[in-house]
Amino acid sequence: MDLCPTGMTKGGNGTCVDIDECQDGTHQCRYNQICENSRGSYHCTCPRGYRSQGVGRPCVDINECEQPPQPCAHQCVNTPGSFKCTCPPGRHLLGDGKSCAGLERLERPERLPSYESFSYGYRGSQPSPERRSFQHQYHSLASQSYHSYTASGGRYRLRTRREAPPPASPPRPRLACPQGYEAGRGRCLDINECEVRDACQHECVNTPGSYRCLCPAGYRLMTNGKTCHDIDECLEQSIKCGTNRMCFNMRGSYQCIDTPCPPNYQRDAVTGFCLKNCPPNDLECALSPYALEYKLLSLPFGIAANQDLIRLVAYTQDGVIHPRTTFLAVDEDATLPFALRDENLKGVLFTTRALREPHTYRMKVRALSYSPDGGIEYQTTFIVYIAVSAYPY
């Protein structure tokens, strides 16, 4: 028996070795997620430029252009997983990929004041060597001011000590934006609601001033506009599977399951069980199953280990719970992630490991009901179908 913990299996030397779900393809990471294996488990992460929306949901692109502070000096263009900056005509992008440099011919700036304004009462006199050095530095600065230009297109302007500082600009009025927009860079910018955690249960699509949620096939969006609910095709579409078949509503779809009764059995019109009445003293008949019952169970993705799923009950011919019954798996498949235990006259089916893959399982369970003297009184067989969804809802 494999007594290794979840996510591990017994190796050739009898020790428990890790199962690499990322390598063997049993992981449930979405198409744009990165699978990272860990001891006994694995993790689904998002690549750079994307963020997670939760278990079972794909990564969503991060709009860097709407993240403060603004990454570009002029204009930002969002791209899948990244962004790029652009410059206006006549300017080129600098090496940092964000700033712009001016290339056009500059206009002559306003006439700068003469260096003589720095003579401090020595106007007309011969300046000293120290003053000549200062004048040379000033001419140098003045000459440079005709050819200097900032990345944003402004000009440097020297100001003498006699000039008054420029008047302060009056505060701009606060920009009023409609719902779904926010003020930024002097205009109203759309809010990407999809970047808010848990905006939608499955998938979010941003729209101008709003957003909308989408559900996978076989699910319906609830009235709250956020969560998804399974569509019961068997009920709503009145699926007819035919004789000896049953419509199995699974999360996101449905399936017609074969539910035949064995020879010499008849289907009970009320319960749907396959029943067989044995004549008195017919040992061969008594040892065969008394009843055959089909159980259909649909589960979400990601149920943890050691979680109770369903309780099986064996009844007498009078329709009451049999007081002496044991339950056991028949032809037990070691790969099934389920096990049984007896509890309060019921057979409890529970998980032995986490359900991390969409799959439909079939399990056969035998219930043996005993008489007071210890003989087998009834036998009931359960055929249990368990469908695990690809989504955690």
MOUR-V791782 format. One record per pair of residues at least 4 apart in sequence whose C-alpha atoms are under 8 Angstrom apart, sorted by the first residue. I is the first residue (numbers start at 1). GAP is how many residues later the second one is. D is the distance in Angstrom with one decimal. If there is no record, write none. Layout:
# MOUR-V791782
i=I gap=GAP d=D
i=I gap=GAP d=D
This chain:
# MOUR-V791782
i=2 gap=7 d=6.9
i=2 gap=8 d=6.3
i=3 gap=7 d=7.9
i=4 gap=4 d=5.9
i=4 gap=5 d=5.7
i=4 gap=6 d=6.5
i=4 gap=12 d=5.7
i=5 gap=4 d=7.7
i=5 gap=35 d=7.4
i=6 gap=34 d=6.1
i=6 gap=35 d=7.8
i=6 gap=346 d=8.0
i=6 gap=347 d=5.7
i=6 gap=348 d=7.6
i=7 gap=11 d=6.3
i=7 gap=12 d=5.6
i=7 gap=32 d=7.5
i=7 gap=33 d=4.0
i=7 gap=34 d=5.3
i=8 gap=8 d=6.0
i=8 gap=9 d=5.4
i=8 gap=10 d=4.4
i=8 gap=11 d=5.1
i=8 gap=31 d=7.9
i=8 gap=32 d=5.4
i=9 gap=7 d=5.3
i=9 gap=8 d=5.5
i=9 gap=9 d=6.5
i=9 gap=10 d=6.6
i=10 gap=4 d=5.7
i=10 gap=5 d=5.5
i=10 gap=6 d=4.5
i=10 gap=7 d=6.1
i=11 gap=4 d=5.4
i=11 gap=5 d=5.8
i=11 gap=6 d=5.9
i=18 gap=21 d=5.8
i=18 gap=22 d=5.6
i=19 gap=20 d=7.8
i=19 gap=21 d=6.6
i=19 gap=22 d=7.6
i=20 gap=4 d=6.3
i=20 gap=17 d=6.0
i=20 gap=18 d=7.8
i=20 gap=21 d=7.9
i=20 gap=22 d=7.8
i=21 gap=4 d=5.8
i=21 gap=5 d=5.1
i=21 gap=6 d=5.1
i=21 gap=16 d=6.7
i=21 gap=20 d=7.5
i=21 gap=21 d=6.8
i=22 gap=4 d=6.9
i=22 gap=5 d=5.7
i=22 gap=13 d=5.6
i=22 gap=14 d=6.7
i=22 gap=15 d=5.9
i=22 gap=20 d=7.3
i=26 gap=330 d=8.0
i=26 gap=331 d=6.8
i=27 gap=8 d=7.5
i=27 gap=15 d=7.6
i=27 gap=329 d=7.0
i=27 gap=330 d=7.0
i=28 gap=28 d=7.2
i=28 gap=328 d=6.4
i=28 gap=329 d=6.1
i=29 gap=4 d=5.8
i=29 gap=5 d=7.0
i=29 gap=6 d=6.2
i=29 gap=15 d=5.4
i=29 gap=27 d=7.0
i=30 gap=26 d=6.8
i=30 gap=27 d=6.7
i=30 gap=28 d=5.4
i=30 gap=29 d=7.9
i=31 gap=27 d=6.9
i=32 gap=14 d=7.3
i=32 gap=15 d=7.9
i=32 gap=26 d=6.3
i=32 gap=27 d=6.3
i=33 gap=11 d=6.0
i=33 gap=12 d=5.6
i=33 gap=13 d=5.1
i=33 gap=14 d=6.8
i=33 gap=25 d=6.7
i=33 gap=26 d=6.4
i=34 gap=10 d=5.6
i=34 gap=11 d=5.1
i=34 gap=12 d=6.0
i=34 gap=13 d=6.8
i=35 gap=7 d=6.9
i=35 gap=8 d=5.9
i=35 gap=9 d=4.8
i=35 gap=10 d=6.5
i=36 gap=6 d=5.6
i=36 gap=7 d=5.1
i=36 gap=8 d=6.3
i=36 gap=9 d=7.3
i=37 gap=4 d=6.4
i=37 gap=5 d=4.2
i=37 gap=6 d=6.3
i=38 gap=4 d=4.9
i=38 gap=5 d=7.3
i=45 gap=7 d=7.3
i=46 gap=4 d=5.8
i=46 gap=5 d=5.8
i=46 gap=6 d=6.1
i=46 gap=13 d=5.9
i=47 gap=4 d=7.8
i=47 gap=34 d=7.8
i=48 gap=33 d=6.4
i=49 gap=12 d=6.2
i=49 gap=13 d=5.6
i=49 gap=31 d=7.5
i=49 gap=32 d=3.9
i=49 gap=33 d=5.5
i=50 gap=9 d=5.9
i=50 gap=10 d=5.4
i=50 gap=11 d=4.4
i=50 gap=12 d=5.2
i=50 gap=31 d=5.8
i=51 gap=8 d=5.5
i=51 gap=9 d=5.5
i=51 gap=10 d=6.5
i=51 gap=11 d=6.5
i=52 gap=5 d=7.7
i=52 gap=6 d=7.1
i=52 gap=7 d=4.8
i=52 gap=8 d=6.5
i=53 gap=4 d=5.9
i=53 gap=5 d=6.7
i=53 gap=6 d=6.1
i=53 gap=7 d=7.0
i=53 gap=144 d=6.8
i=53 gap=145 d=6.8
i=54 gap=144 d=8.0
i=55 gap=337 d=7.3
i=56 gap=245 d=7.9
i=56 gap=334 d=7.3
i=56 gap=335 d=5.6
i=56 gap=336 d=6.4
i=57 gap=145 d=6.2
i=57 gap=146 d=7.3
i=57 gap=334 d=7.9
i=58 gap=145 d=7.9
i=61 gap=19 d=6.1
i=61 gap=20 d=5.7
i=62 gap=19 d=6.6
i=62 gap=20 d=7.7
i=62 gap=133 d=7.2
i=63 gap=4 d=7.0
i=63 gap=15 d=5.9
i=63 gap=16 d=7.9
i=63 gap=19 d=7.8
i=63 gap=20 d=7.8
i=64 gap=7 d=7.4
i=64 gap=14 d=6.6
i=64 gap=18 d=7.0
i=64 gap=19 d=6.4
i=65 gap=5 d=6.4
i=65 gap=6 d=6.6
i=65 gap=11 d=5.6
i=65 gap=12 d=6.7
i=65 gap=13 d=6.0
i=65 gap=18 d=7.1
i=66 gap=4 d=7.1
i=67 gap=4 d=7.9
i=71 gap=5 d=7.2
i=71 gap=27 d=6.7
i=72 gap=4 d=5.6
i=72 gap=13 d=5.6
i=72 gap=14 d=7.9
i=72 gap=26 d=4.7
i=72 gap=27 d=6.6
i=73 gap=12 d=7.8
i=73 gap=25 d=5.9
i=73 gap=26 d=5.2
i=73 gap=27 d=6.8
i=73 gap=79 d=7.6
i=74 gap=11 d=7.3
i=74 gap=12 d=6.6
i=74 gap=13 d=5.9
i=74 gap=14 d=7.5
i=74 gap=25 d=7.5
i=74 gap=26 d=7.3
i=75 gap=10 d=5.8
i=75 gap=11 d=5.4
i=75 gap=12 d=6.6
i=76 gap=7 d=6.9
i=76 gap=8 d=5.9
i=76 gap=9 d=4.7
i=76 gap=10 d=6.4
i=77 gap=6 d=5.6
i=77 gap=7 d=5.3
i=77 gap=8 d=6.2
i=77 gap=9 d=7.5
i=78 gap=4 d=6.5
i=78 gap=5 d=4.4
i=78 gap=6 d=6.5
i=79 gap=4 d=4.8
i=79 gap=5 d=7.2
i=84 gap=13 d=7.6
i=84 gap=14 d=7.9
i=85 gap=8 d=7.8
i=85 gap=12 d=6.6
i=85 gap=13 d=5.6
i=86 gap=7 d=7.0
i=86 gap=12 d=7.9
i=87 gap=4 d=5.9
i=87 gap=5 d=6.1
i=87 gap=6 d=6.3
i=87 gap=13 d=5.9
i=88 gap=4 d=8.0
i=90 gap=12 d=6.8
i=90 gap=13 d=5.5
i=90 gap=14 d=5.9
i=91 gap=9 d=6.1
i=91 gap=10 d=5.4
i=91 gap=11 d=4.8
i=91 gap=12 d=5.3
i=91 gap=13 d=7.4
i=92 gap=8 d=5.5
i=92 gap=9 d=5.5
i=92 gap=10 d=7.1
i=92 gap=11 d=7.4
i=93 gap=4 d=6.0
i=93 gap=5 d=6.7
i=93 gap=6 d=5.8
i=93 gap=7 d=4.6
i=93 gap=8 d=6.4
i=94 gap=4 d=6.8
i=94 gap=5 d=5.4
i=94 gap=6 d=5.6
i=94 gap=7 d=6.4
i=95 gap=4 d=7.9
i=99 gap=52 d=6.7
i=100 gap=51 d=5.4
i=100 gap=52 d=7.1
i=101 gap=49 d=7.4
i=101 gap=50 d=4.9
i=101 gap=51 d=7.6
i=102 gap=47 d=7.0
i=102 gap=48 d=7.4
i=102 gap=49 d=6.3
i=102 gap=50 d=7.9
i=102 gap=51 d=6.5
i=106 gap=41 d=7.3
i=108 gap=38 d=6.4
i=109 gap=37 d=6.5
i=109 gap=46 d=7.8
i=109 gap=48 d=7.9
i=112 gap=30 d=7.4
i=112 gap=46 d=7.3
i=113 gap=4 d=7.1
i=113 gap=47 d=7.4
i=115 gap=4 d=7.5
i=115 gap=20 d=6.4
i=115 gap=23 d=6.9
i=115 gap=24 d=7.6
i=116 gap=7 d=6.7
i=119 gap=4 d=5.9
i=122 gap=4 d=7.9
i=122 gap=5 d=7.6
i=127 gap=4 d=5.6
i=127 gap=5 d=6.0
i=128 gap=4 d=6.1
i=129 gap=4 d=6.2
i=130 gap=4 d=6.4
i=131 gap=4 d=6.1
i=132 gap=4 d=6.2
i=133 gap=4 d=6.4
i=134 gap=4 d=6.2
i=135 gap=4 d=6.2
i=136 gap=4 d=6.2
i=137 gap=4 d=6.3
i=138 gap=4 d=6.1
i=139 gap=4 d=6.0
i=140 gap=4 d=6.3
i=141 gap=4 d=6.2
i=142 gap=4 d=7.1
i=142 gap=16 d=7.4
i=143 gap=4 d=7.5
i=144 gap=4 d=6.2
i=145 gap=10 d=7.7
i=145 gap=11 d=6.0
i=145 gap=12 d=6.6
i=145 gap=13 d=7.6
i=148 gap=7 d=6.4
i=148 gap=8 d=6.4
i=149 gap=4 d=6.1
i=149 gap=5 d=5.9
i=149 gap=6 d=5.1
i=149 gap=7 d=6.7
i=150 gap=4 d=5.3
i=150 gap=5 d=6.3
i=150 gap=6 d=7.6
i=159 gap=4 d=6.3
i=175 gap=8 d=6.2
i=175 gap=11 d=7.6
i=175 gap=12 d=7.4
i=175 gap=13 d=7.7
i=176 gap=7 d=7.4
i=177 gap=4 d=5.8
i=177 gap=5 d=5.9
i=177 gap=6 d=6.4
i=177 gap=11 d=5.7
i=178 gap=4 d=7.8
i=178 gap=31 d=7.9
i=179 gap=30 d=6.5
i=180 gap=10 d=6.2
i=180 gap=11 d=5.6
i=180 gap=28 d=7.6
i=180 gap=29 d=4.0
i=180 gap=30 d=5.5
i=181 gap=7 d=5.8
i=181 gap=8 d=5.3
i=181 gap=9 d=4.4
i=181 gap=10 d=5.2
i=181 gap=28 d=5.8
i=182 gap=6 d=5.4
i=182 gap=7 d=5.3
i=182 gap=8 d=6.5
i=182 gap=9 d=6.5
i=183 gap=4 d=5.7
i=183 gap=5 d=4.6
i=183 gap=6 d=6.0
i=184 gap=4 d=6.1
i=184 gap=5 d=6.3
i=190 gap=18 d=6.1
i=190 gap=19 d=5.7
i=191 gap=18 d=6.6
i=191 gap=19 d=7.6
i=192 gap=4 d=7.7
i=192 gap=14 d=5.9
i=192 gap=15 d=7.9
i=192 gap=18 d=7.8
i=192 gap=19 d=7.8
i=193 gap=6 d=6.8
i=193 gap=13 d=6.5
i=193 gap=17 d=7.0
i=193 gap=18 d=6.3
i=194 gap=5 d=5.9
i=194 gap=6 d=7.7
i=194 gap=10 d=5.6
i=194 gap=11 d=6.7
i=194 gap=12 d=6.0
i=194 gap=17 d=7.1
i=195 gap=4 d=7.7
i=199 gap=5 d=7.0
i=199 gap=27 d=7.0
i=200 gap=4 d=5.6
i=200 gap=13 d=5.5
i=200 gap=14 d=7.8
i=200 gap=25 d=8.0
i=200 gap=26 d=4.8
i=200 gap=27 d=6.5
i=201 gap=12 d=7.8
i=201 gap=25 d=5.8
i=201 gap=26 d=5.0
i=201 gap=27 d=6.8
i=202 gap=11 d=7.2
i=202 gap=12 d=6.4
i=202 gap=13 d=5.8
i=202 gap=14 d=7.4
i=202 gap=25 d=7.4
i=202 gap=26 d=7.3
i=203 gap=10 d=5.7
i=203 gap=11 d=5.1
i=203 gap=12 d=6.6
i=204 gap=7 d=7.0
i=204 gap=8 d=6.0
i=204 gap=9 d=4.7
i=204 gap=10 d=6.2
i=205 gap=6 d=5.6
i=205 gap=7 d=5.4
i=205 gap=8 d=6.2
i=205 gap=9 d=7.5
i=206 gap=4 d=6.5
i=206 gap=5 d=4.3
i=206 gap=6 d=6.6
i=207 gap=4 d=4.8
i=207 gap=5 d=7.3
i=212 gap=13 d=7.5
i=213 gap=8 d=7.7
i=213 gap=12 d=6.5
i=213 gap=13 d=5.9
i=214 gap=7 d=7.1
i=215 gap=4 d=5.8
i=215 gap=5 d=6.4
i=215 gap=6 d=6.2
i=215 gap=13 d=5.9
i=216 gap=36 d=7.4
i=217 gap=35 d=6.1
i=217 gap=36 d=7.9
i=218 gap=12 d=6.2
i=218 gap=13 d=5.6
i=218 gap=33 d=7.2
i=218 gap=34 d=3.8
i=218 gap=35 d=5.4
i=219 gap=9 d=5.9
i=219 gap=10 d=5.3
i=219 gap=11 d=4.4
i=219 gap=12 d=5.2
i=219 gap=32 d=7.8
i=219 gap=33 d=5.6
i=220 gap=8 d=5.5
i=220 gap=9 d=5.2
i=220 gap=10 d=6.2
i=220 gap=11 d=6.3
i=221 gap=4 d=6.1
i=221 gap=5 d=6.8
i=221 gap=6 d=6.0
i=221 gap=7 d=4.7
i=221 gap=8 d=6.3
i=222 gap=4 d=6.7
i=222 gap=5 d=5.6
i=222 gap=6 d=5.7
i=222 gap=7 d=6.5
i=228 gap=165 d=7.4
i=229 gap=164 d=7.5
i=230 gap=21 d=5.6
i=230 gap=22 d=5.8
i=231 gap=5 d=7.8
i=231 gap=20 d=7.6
i=231 gap=21 d=6.8
i=231 gap=22 d=7.7
i=232 gap=4 d=6.0
i=232 gap=5 d=7.9
i=232 gap=17 d=5.9
i=232 gap=18 d=7.9
i=232 gap=21 d=8.0
i=232 gap=22 d=7.9
i=233 gap=4 d=5.1
i=233 gap=5 d=7.1
i=233 gap=6 d=6.9
i=233 gap=16 d=6.5
i=233 gap=20 d=7.1
i=233 gap=21 d=6.5
i=234 gap=4 d=5.4
i=234 gap=5 d=4.9
i=234 gap=13 d=5.9
i=234 gap=14 d=7.1
i=234 gap=15 d=5.9
i=234 gap=20 d=7.0
i=235 gap=4 d=7.1
i=239 gap=8 d=6.8
i=240 gap=7 d=7.4
i=241 gap=4 d=5.6
i=241 gap=5 d=6.1
i=241 gap=6 d=6.1
i=241 gap=15 d=5.7
i=242 gap=4 d=7.7
i=244 gap=14 d=6.2
i=244 gap=15 d=5.2
i=244 gap=16 d=4.8
i=244 gap=17 d=7.5
i=245 gap=11 d=6.2
i=245 gap=12 d=5.4
i=245 gap=13 d=4.5
i=245 gap=14 d=5.0
i=245 gap=15 d=7.0
i=246 gap=10 d=5.5
i=246 gap=11 d=5.2
i=246 gap=12 d=6.5
i=246 gap=13 d=6.4
i=247 gap=7 d=7.0
i=247 gap=8 d=5.9
i=247 gap=9 d=4.6
i=247 gap=10 d=6.3
i=248 gap=6 d=5.5
i=248 gap=7 d=5.1
i=248 gap=8 d=5.9
i=248 gap=9 d=6.5
i=248 gap=48 d=6.7
i=249 gap=4 d=6.5
i=249 gap=5 d=4.4
i=249 gap=6 d=6.6
i=249 gap=49 d=7.4
i=250 gap=4 d=4.9
i=250 gap=5 d=7.2
i=250 gap=48 d=5.4
i=250 gap=137 d=6.4
i=250 gap=139 d=7.5
i=251 gap=47 d=6.4
i=251 gap=48 d=7.3
i=251 gap=49 d=7.3
i=251 gap=136 d=8.0
i=251 gap=137 d=7.8
i=251 gap=138 d=5.7
i=252 gap=137 d=7.3
i=259 gap=35 d=7.0
i=261 gap=4 d=5.9
i=261 gap=5 d=6.7
i=261 gap=6 d=6.8
i=261 gap=13 d=5.5
i=261 gap=31 d=7.4
i=262 gap=12 d=7.7
i=264 gap=12 d=6.8
i=265 gap=9 d=5.8
i=265 gap=10 d=5.4
i=265 gap=11 d=4.9
i=266 gap=8 d=5.3
i=266 gap=9 d=5.4
i=266 gap=10 d=6.7
i=267 gap=5 d=5.7
i=267 gap=6 d=5.5
i=267 gap=7 d=4.4
i=267 gap=8 d=6.2
i=268 gap=4 d=5.0
i=268 gap=5 d=5.4
i=268 gap=6 d=6.2
i=268 gap=7 d=6.7
i=272 gap=21 d=7.6
i=273 gap=18 d=6.6
i=273 gap=19 d=5.8
i=273 gap=20 d=5.1
i=273 gap=21 d=7.5
i=274 gap=17 d=5.5
i=274 gap=18 d=4.9
i=274 gap=19 d=6.5
i=275 gap=15 d=6.2
i=275 gap=16 d=4.7
i=275 gap=17 d=6.6
i=276 gap=13 d=7.9
i=276 gap=14 d=5.5
i=276 gap=15 d=6.4
i=277 gap=13 d=7.1
i=278 gap=4 d=6.6
i=278 gap=7 d=5.6
i=278 gap=8 d=6.3
i=278 gap=12 d=8.0
i=279 gap=6 d=7.7
i=282 gap=4 d=6.2
i=283 gap=4 d=6.2
i=284 gap=4 d=6.6
i=286 gap=4 d=7.5
i=286 gap=91 d=7.5
i=286 gap=92 d=7.4
i=287 gap=89 d=7.8
i=287 gap=92 d=7.6
i=288 gap=91 d=7.0
i=289 gap=89 d=7.2
i=289 gap=90 d=4.6
i=289 gap=91 d=5.5
i=289 gap=92 d=6.4
i=290 gap=88 d=5.8
i=290 gap=89 d=5.0
i=290 gap=90 d=5.6
i=290 gap=91 d=7.9
i=291 gap=88 d=6.7
i=291 gap=89 d=4.7
i=291 gap=90 d=6.2
i=292 gap=88 d=5.9
i=292 gap=89 d=4.8
i=292 gap=90 d=5.9
i=292 gap=91 d=7.6
i=293 gap=87 d=7.6
i=293 gap=88 d=6.2
i=293 gap=89 d=4.9
i=293 gap=90 d=6.3
i=294 gap=88 d=5.7
i=294 gap=89 d=4.8
i=294 gap=90 d=6.0
i=294 gap=91 d=7.8
i=295 gap=87 d=6.9
i=295 gap=88 d=6.1
i=295 gap=89 d=4.6
i=295 gap=90 d=6.1
i=296 gap=88 d=6.0
i=296 gap=89 d=4.9
i=296 gap=90 d=6.2
i=297 gap=87 d=7.5
i=297 gap=88 d=6.1
i=297 gap=89 d=4.8
i=297 gap=90 d=6.3
i=298 gap=88 d=5.8
i=298 gap=89 d=4.8
i=298 gap=90 d=6.2
i=298 gap=91 d=7.5
i=299 gap=4 d=7.9
i=299 gap=87 d=7.2
i=299 gap=88 d=6.0
i=299 gap=89 d=4.9
i=299 gap=90 d=6.2
i=300 gap=88 d=5.7
i=300 gap=89 d=5.0
i=300 gap=90 d=7.2
i=300 gap=91 d=6.0
i=300 gap=92 d=4.8
i=300 gap=93 d=5.2
i=301 gap=54 d=6.2
i=301 gap=55 d=6.1
i=301 gap=56 d=6.9
i=301 gap=57 d=6.8
i=301 gap=87 d=5.9
i=301 gap=88 d=5.1
i=301 gap=89 d=5.6
i=301 gap=90 d=5.1
i=301 gap=91 d=4.4
i=301 gap=92 d=7.1
i=302 gap=52 d=6.3
i=302 gap=53 d=5.1
i=302 gap=54 d=5.2
i=302 gap=55 d=7.9
i=302 gap=90 d=6.1
i=303 gap=4 d=7.4
i=303 gap=51 d=5.6
i=303 gap=52 d=5.3
i=303 gap=53 d=7.6
i=304 gap=47 d=7.4
i=304 gap=49 d=6.5
i=304 gap=50 d=4.2
i=304 gap=51 d=6.5
i=305 gap=45 d=8.0
i=305 gap=46 d=5.1
i=305 gap=47 d=5.1
i=305 gap=48 d=4.1
i=305 gap=49 d=4.6
i=305 gap=50 d=7.6
i=306 gap=44 d=5.9
i=306 gap=45 d=5.0
i=306 gap=46 d=5.5
i=306 gap=47 d=7.0
i=307 gap=43 d=5.3
i=307 gap=44 d=5.4
i=307 gap=45 d=8.0
i=308 gap=40 d=6.7
i=308 gap=41 d=6.0
i=308 gap=42 d=4.2
i=308 gap=43 d=6.7
i=309 gap=39 d=7.4
i=309 gap=40 d=5.7
i=309 gap=41 d=5.3
i=309 gap=42 d=7.3
i=310 gap=38 d=6.0
i=310 gap=39 d=5.4
i=310 gap=40 d=7.3
i=311 gap=35 d=6.0
i=311 gap=36 d=5.5
i=311 gap=37 d=4.6
i=311 gap=38 d=6.3
i=312 gap=34 d=5.5
i=312 gap=35 d=4.8
i=312 gap=36 d=6.4
i=312 gap=37 d=7.7
i=313 gap=8 d=6.8
i=313 gap=32 d=7.2
i=313 gap=33 d=5.1
i=313 gap=34 d=6.6
i=314 gap=7 d=5.9
i=314 gap=8 d=5.9
i=314 gap=11 d=7.2
i=314 gap=32 d=7.6
i=314 gap=53 d=6.7
i=314 gap=55 d=7.6
i=314 gap=66 d=6.6
i=315 gap=4 d=5.4
i=315 gap=5 d=5.2
i=315 gap=6 d=4.5
i=315 gap=7 d=5.1
i=316 gap=4 d=5.6
i=316 gap=5 d=6.3
i=316 gap=6 d=5.5
i=316 gap=62 d=7.6
i=321 gap=24 d=7.7
i=322 gap=23 d=7.5
i=322 gap=47 d=6.7
i=323 gap=22 d=6.4
i=323 gap=46 d=7.9
i=324 gap=21 d=7.0
i=324 gap=45 d=5.5
i=324 gap=46 d=5.5
i=324 gap=47 d=7.4
i=325 gap=20 d=6.3
i=325 gap=21 d=7.8
i=325 gap=42 d=6.4
i=325 gap=43 d=5.3
i=325 gap=44 d=4.2
i=325 gap=45 d=6.3
i=326 gap=16 d=6.5
i=326 gap=19 d=7.7
i=326 gap=21 d=7.4
i=326 gap=41 d=5.7
i=326 gap=42 d=5.4
i=326 gap=43 d=6.7
i=327 gap=13 d=7.3
i=327 gap=14 d=7.2
i=327 gap=15 d=6.4
i=327 gap=19 d=7.9
i=327 gap=20 d=5.6
i=327 gap=38 d=6.9
i=327 gap=39 d=5.8
i=327 gap=40 d=4.5
i=327 gap=41 d=6.5
i=328 gap=12 d=6.7
i=328 gap=37 d=5.7
i=328 gap=38 d=5.5
i=328 gap=39 d=6.6
i=329 gap=10 d=7.8
i=329 gap=11 d=7.2
i=329 gap=34 d=7.6
i=329 gap=35 d=6.0
i=329 gap=36 d=4.5
i=329 gap=37 d=6.2
i=330 gap=33 d=8.0
i=330 gap=34 d=5.5
i=330 gap=35 d=5.5
i=330 gap=36 d=6.3
i=331 gap=33 d=7.4
i=332 gap=4 d=8.0
i=332 gap=31 d=7.8
i=332 gap=32 d=7.8
i=336 gap=25 d=7.6
i=337 gap=14 d=5.7
i=337 gap=15 d=5.1
i=337 gap=16 d=5.6
i=337 gap=17 d=7.7
i=337 gap=18 d=7.6
i=338 gap=11 d=6.7
i=338 gap=12 d=5.5
i=338 gap=13 d=4.5
i=338 gap=14 d=5.2
i=338 gap=15 d=7.6
i=339 gap=10 d=5.8
i=339 gap=11 d=5.6
i=339 gap=12 d=6.4
i=339 gap=13 d=6.5
i=340 gap=7 d=6.4
i=340 gap=8 d=5.5
i=340 gap=9 d=4.8
i=340 gap=10 d=6.4
i=341 gap=6 d=5.8
i=341 gap=7 d=5.3
i=341 gap=8 d=6.9
i=342 gap=4 d=5.8
i=342 gap=5 d=4.8
i=342 gap=6 d=6.2
i=343 gap=4 d=6.3
i=343 gap=5 d=6.7
i=351 gap=4 d=7.9
i=355 gap=33 d=7.3
i=357 gap=31 d=7.1
i=357 gap=32 d=7.7
i=357 gap=33 d=6.7
i=358 gap=29 d=7.5
i=358 gap=30 d=4.9
i=358 gap=31 d=5.0
i=358 gap=32 d=4.8
i=359 gap=28 d=5.9
i=359 gap=29 d=5.2
i=359 gap=30 d=7.2
i=360 gap=25 d=6.9
i=360 gap=26 d=5.5
i=360 gap=27 d=4.2
i=360 gap=28 d=6.1
i=361 gap=24 d=5.6
i=361 gap=25 d=5.0
i=361 gap=26 d=6.3
i=362 gap=21 d=7.1
i=362 gap=22 d=5.7
i=362 gap=23 d=4.7
i=362 gap=24 d=6.5
i=363 gap=20 d=5.9
i=363 gap=21 d=5.1
i=363 gap=22 d=6.5
i=364 gap=17 d=7.1
i=364 gap=18 d=5.8
i=364 gap=19 d=4.7
i=364 gap=20 d=6.2
i=365 gap=16 d=5.8
i=365 gap=17 d=5.0
i=365 gap=18 d=6.5
i=365 gap=19 d=7.6
i=366 gap=13 d=7.1
i=366 gap=14 d=5.9
i=366 gap=15 d=4.6
i=366 gap=16 d=6.3
i=367 gap=12 d=5.7
i=367 gap=13 d=5.0
i=367 gap=14 d=6.2
i=367 gap=15 d=7.9
i=368 gap=8 d=6.6
i=368 gap=9 d=7.7
i=368 gap=10 d=6.2
i=368 gap=11 d=4.9
i=368 gap=12 d=6.7
i=369 gap=7 d=5.9
i=369 gap=8 d=5.6
i=369 gap=9 d=5.0
i=369 gap=10 d=6.1
i=370 gap=4 d=5.6
i=370 gap=5 d=5.4
i=370 gap=6 d=4.5
i=370 gap=7 d=5.0
i=370 gap=8 d=6.9
i=371 gap=4 d=5.3
i=371 gap=5 d=6.2
i=371 gap=6 d=5.4
i=389 gap=4 d=8.0
